[in-house]
Amino acid sequence: MKATLKYLAGIAGPSGYGSKTTAEQATRDFSNSSNSQLTAIITGATSGIGAETARVLAKRGVRIVLPARDLKKAEIVKEFIQKETPMAQIILLEIDLSSFASIQRFCAEFLSLQLPLHILINNAGKFSQKLEFSEDKIEMTFATNYLGHFLLTELLLEKMVETAEGSGIQGRIVNVTSVVHNWVKRDQFRFSQLLNPKKYYNGTRAYAQSKLANILHAKELSRQLKARNANVTINAVHPGIVKTGIIRDHKGFITDSLYFMASKLLKSTSQGAASTCYVALSPQTEGMSGKYFADCNESHSSVLANDDIEAHKLWKGTRVLIYRRFLPHVN
């Protein structure tokens, strides 16, 4: 009850920020003391909190690489950002996060630019009410939200480690997740079933499962990065319940009256992007890794999301799937 009242009132937590904090407010103490410009890749940045994240980071002087399935939409976002920040550097590249082949092409194209990479924000999210499959024959929500971002991170990780070593600036990876990960029970989280649900498909459950996987990914990769003394962190962020396309997709599951009432409690897009921007840029989060954030403060995820064994098992299963079954020539 106290947490709910704190959220509704926007009371600040230990970081000095809370649920009402906007992305611009959460990054106001950011100062790039180095001479090199930061470079960030932000997925899902053609709308919603991804676009707001790109806008605010560009305003703070970060070079933005914007991967998009629809380059026309990406161009509109680029023009919008450069109207406010004329000197903003924004690079548009094509990607389909549900396709392993497309992710490979994107990474190859980005790496060919020979740019540094300081920040990777795995923000894109897919919610599918009906059972759909990717071109790799994997359930679409899981393929896009988790597997796509896992592979993207894998293929760009060495560039991030190299950049951090060369610049002395800590690399930061942010996985955008959701509080709905709490809904997933242990017996509902079996890797083979996530790839191809054989029983009754539930879109909300599939979405929640993919978001739990995002947290477990951050937890396991954080452990590995610490073990190799890499100057790169990875954290998971719950943006809050935001007025975005994902919410509109969920609308079919609730009544219009309930949706109307709930919408009054939703965060604005700028408030929703605050935690992502805070974790990506704030000096307060320097050195923090393997954590879960909400409302710009470290928070608590579910017991399952904190299970080290489950995290390692998921990571291991994912690598086997990707590198043996789909991309044997890469590894």
Solvent accessible surface area in square Angstrom, and as a share of the most:
residue,aa,sasa,rsa
1,M,177,0.79
2,K,176,0.75
3,A,78,0.60
4,T,71,0.41
5,L,96,0.48
6,K,83,0.35
7,Y,61,0.23
8,L,75,0.37
9,A,68,0.53
10,G,17,0.16
11,I,100,0.51
12,A,52,0.40
13,G,15,0.14
14,P,135,0.85
15,S,16,0.10
16,G,48,0.46
17,Y,16,0.06
18,G,6,0.05
19,S,4,0.02
20,K,105,0.44
21,T,14,0.08
22,T,37,0.21
23,A,0,0.00
24,E,49,0.22
25,Q,79,0.35
26,A,0,0.00
27,T,0,0.00
28,R,158,0.58
29,D,59,0.31
30,F,36,0.15
31,S,91,0.59
32,N,59,0.30
33,S,114,0.74
34,S,40,0.26
35,N,166,0.85
36,S,49,0.32
37,Q,56,0.25
38,L,10,0.05
39,T,0,0.00
40,A,0,0.00
41,I,0,0.00
42,I,0,0.00
43,T,0,0.00
44,G,29,0.28
45,A,0,0.00
46,T,35,0.21
47,S,75,0.49
48,G,27,0.26
49,I,18,0.09
50,G,0,0.00
51,A,21,0.16
52,E,22,0.10
53,T,2,0.01
54,A,0,0.00
55,R,30,0.11
56,V,0,0.00
57,L,0,0.00
58,A,2,0.02
59,K,80,0.34
60,R,66,0.24
61,G,41,0.39
62,V,2,0.01
63,R,33,0.12
64,I,0,0.00
65,V,0,0.00
66,L,0,0.00
67,P,3,0.02
68,A,6,0.04
69,R,183,0.67
70,D,59,0.31
71,L,72,0.36
72,K,169,0.72
73,K,112,0.47
74,A,0,0.00
75,E,68,0.31
76,I,117,0.59
77,V,14,0.08
78,K,49,0.21
79,E,98,0.44
80,F,124,0.51
81,I,1,0.00
82,Q,55,0.24
83,K,171,0.73
84,E,77,0.35
85,T,26,0.15
86,P,100,0.63
87,M,174,0.77
88,A,9,0.07
89,Q,85,0.38
90,I,10,0.05
91,I,48,0.24
92,L,39,0.19
93,L,14,0.07
94,E,106,0.47
95,I,7,0.04
96,D,40,0.21
97,L,15,0.08
98,S,11,0.07
99,S,3,0.02
100,F,5,0.02
101,A,43,0.33
102,S,9,0.06
103,I,0,0.00
104,Q,44,0.20
105,R,153,0.56
106,F,1,0.00
107,C,4,0.02
108,A,63,0.49
109,E,84,0.38
110,F,0,0.00
111,L,67,0.33
112,S,81,0.52
113,L,76,0.38
114,Q,156,0.69
115,L,31,0.15
116,P,46,0.29
117,L,0,0.00
118,H,3,0.01
119,I,4,0.02
120,L,0,0.00
121,I,0,0.00
122,N,4,0.02
123,N,15,0.08
124,A,15,0.11
125,G,36,0.34
126,K,64,0.27
127,F,9,0.04
128,S,5,0.03
129,Q,86,0.38
130,K,161,0.68
131,L,72,0.36
132,E,72,0.32
133,F,87,0.36
134,S,7,0.05
135,E,118,0.53
136,D,23,0.12
137,K,153,0.65
138,I,1,0.01
139,E,2,0.01
140,M,35,0.16
141,T,0,0.00
142,F,3,0.01
143,A,2,0.02
144,T,17,0.10
145,N,1,0.00
146,Y,1,0.00
147,L,0,0.00
148,G,0,0.00
149,H,3,0.01
150,F,1,0.00
151,L,0,0.00
152,L,0,0.00
153,T,1,0.00
154,E,31,0.14
155,L,40,0.20
156,L,0,0.00
157,L,15,0.07
158,E,99,0.44
159,K,35,0.15
160,M,1,0.00
161,V,9,0.05
162,E,103,0.46
163,T,12,0.07
164,A,2,0.02
165,E,134,0.60
166,G,73,0.70
167,S,45,0.29
168,G,60,0.58
169,I,38,0.19
170,Q,27,0.12
171,G,1,0.01
172,R,20,0.07
173,I,1,0.00
174,V,0,0.00
175,N,1,0.00
176,V,8,0.05
177,T,3,0.02
178,S,9,0.06
179,V,60,0.35
180,V,15,0.09
181,H,1,0.00
182,N,69,0.35
183,W,153,0.54
184,V,11,0.06
185,K,132,0.56
186,R,122,0.45
187,D,86,0.45
188,Q,52,0.23
189,F,13,0.05
190,R,128,0.47
191,F,51,0.21
192,S,80,0.51
193,Q,84,0.37
194,L,7,0.04
195,L,20,0.10
196,N,67,0.34
197,P,27,0.17
198,K,178,0.75
199,K,173,0.73
200,Y,169,0.64
201,Y,28,0.11
202,N,45,0.23
203,G,1,0.01
204,T,25,0.15
205,R,88,0.32
206,A,8,0.06
207,Y,22,0.08
208,A,1,0.01
209,Q,20,0.09
210,S,0,0.00
211,K,6,0.02
212,L,0,0.00
213,A,0,0.00
214,N,3,0.02
215,I,9,0.05
216,L,0,0.00
217,H,4,0.02
218,A,2,0.01
219,K,45,0.19
220,E,3,0.01
221,L,5,0.03
222,S,3,0.02
223,R,120,0.44
224,Q,39,0.17
225,L,1,0.01
226,K,120,0.51
227,A,79,0.62
228,R,116,0.42
229,N,136,0.70
230,A,18,0.14
231,N,54,0.28
232,V,5,0.03
233,T,8,0.04
234,I,0,0.00
235,N,3,0.01
236,A,0,0.00
237,V,0,0.00
238,H,18,0.08
239,P,13,0.08
240,G,9,0.08
241,I,67,0.34
242,V,7,0.04
243,K,115,0.49
244,T,22,0.13
245,G,28,0.27
246,I,36,0.19
247,I,32,0.16
248,R,156,0.57
249,D,61,0.31
250,H,36,0.16
251,K,70,0.30
252,G,65,0.63
253,F,100,0.42
254,I,66,0.33
255,T,86,0.50
256,D,102,0.53
257,S,72,0.47
258,L,87,0.43
259,Y,46,0.17
260,F,124,0.52
261,M,116,0.52
262,A,39,0.30
263,S,22,0.14
264,K,135,0.57
265,L,103,0.51
266,L,26,0.13
267,K,7,0.03
268,S,47,0.30
269,T,46,0.27
270,S,28,0.18
271,Q,35,0.15
272,G,0,0.00
273,A,0,0.00
274,A,2,0.02
275,S,1,0.01
276,T,2,0.01
277,C,0,0.00
278,Y,8,0.03
279,V,2,0.01
280,A,2,0.02
281,L,7,0.03
282,S,0,0.00
283,P,74,0.46
284,Q,82,0.37
285,T,2,0.01
286,E,98,0.44
287,G,47,0.46
288,M,51,0.23
289,S,8,0.05
290,G,25,0.24
291,K,76,0.32
292,Y,14,0.05
293,F,3,0.01
294,A,18,0.14
295,D,34,0.17
296,C,1,0.00
297,N,20,0.10
298,E,93,0.42
299,S,42,0.27
300,H,170,0.76
301,S,18,0.12
302,S,20,0.13
303,V,126,0.73
304,L,11,0.06
305,A,1,0.00
306,N,76,0.39
307,D,32,0.17
308,D,89,0.46
309,I,141,0.71
310,E,14,0.06
311,A,1,0.01
312,H,74,0.33
313,K,123,0.52
314,L,8,0.04
315,W,44,0.15
316,K,118,0.50
317,G,23,0.22
318,T,0,0.00
319,R,58,0.21
320,V,61,0.35
321,L,12,0.06
322,I,0,0.00
323,Y,19,0.07
324,R,184,0.67
325,R,137,0.50
326,F,48,0.20
327,L,8,0.04
328,P,85,0.53
329,H,140,0.62
330,V,54,0.31
331,N,121,0.62
